[in-house]
């Protein structure tokens, strides 16, 4: 075992170079997410959370989903989603109503105002993704980024299943 590869509990810890790459990755993705979020907010008055909810509802059958299904779909805790939906409902972007098949559940419906806000935000949001992410990479790097994301997701999905 070398000085650069310490072991803890039988597992090798990241090397200095691996940690440098990790930090570059995390810090860069944080900046990228922040800039895309800032552009979304300034160009459409929607937060990334608003956009995620509106996107899911736009793609859902009849533009509605059970709140528990929506939370799972966008990867949020139900309490976080509930608070966020309250803010969106006050702004007229969504409407919640009791679920017809389960009175303990709620269905979230996209309103006309929510659909309009989503449509108005889509082109500027996609333009920001193009300018800040796609245009920064060569075609080969873009393919590699997709492969890296898929590998990380598969690894995390298998670890969560354990």
ABEGO torsion letter per residue (X at the ends): XBAABBBBGGBBBBBAAAAAAAAAAAAAAAAAAAAAAAAAAAAAGBBAAAAAAAAAAAABBGGBBBAAAAAAAAGBBAAAAAAAAAAAAAAGABBBBBBAABAABBBBBBBAAAAAAAAAAAAAAAAAAAAAAAAABBAAAAAAAAAAAAAAAAAAAAAAAX
